Amino acid sequence: MKDTALTYSARIVPKIFNPYLIPTLGLLAIMNYIPGVEFFSAKLKFLLLGVVFVSTCFIPFVFIALGHLNKIWDKESARVFDRVMPNFFAALSCFLGSQFLGKLPVPGIFRIYLLGFCFLMIISTLVTIKWKLSDFTLSLGGLWGALLALNFKYGMDILWLIIIVVLVTGLVASSSLYTGKESPRQVYGGFLTGTIGIFLLIFLL
């Protein structure tokens, strides 16, 4: 019974912290810490979150779902085409979303934040041609890198968020390793790639 409950938990945790949802959850957590956001109207805040959600989660999810339903690809397949296309389209959607954010009257950090996840999707697409990074830890690593960069660059008091992301990453990584769907190299490689990639992008720009 205990083993069954543990297995069920290991399978459900990655679904809760879906990699396509992480950018929106992260933005929701840090948005009010960014200077100037306190002057945003409720409509502008909703639009900002909506653009990030639609470009990083909704559109990629619909695209992947349609591909599965029409048997165009299978993301779990060993074929390069099946693994690359969803990531490529997610990167394209993310890029278009960042361009739209550039036209809104919001600080540039929001556009850079979204570009960071676009950058990670491009890396994932290129790596996937020959190998595979964990999408779950790649996304969480990207969020952790963004939080670290914002903390060091702008002095934001978000230590509690940094700790929470570490704990969630540990939970998700443990679940992936327990179910055997991803290897330790894929899990740790995804987290390190995500952390370093977005940290440098936000910290240097």
Buried (B, 14 or more C-beta within 10 A) or exposed (E): EEEEEEEEEBEEBBEEBBBBBBBBBBBEBBBEBBEEBEEBEEEBBEBBBEBBBBBBBBBBBEBBEEBBEEEEBBBEEEEEEBBBBBBBBBBBBBBBBBEBBBEBEBBEBBBBBBBBBBBBBBBBBBBBEEEBBBBBBBBBBBBBBBBBBBBEBEEBEBEEBBEBBBEBBEBBBBBBBBEEBBEEEBBBBBBBBBBEBBBBBBBEE
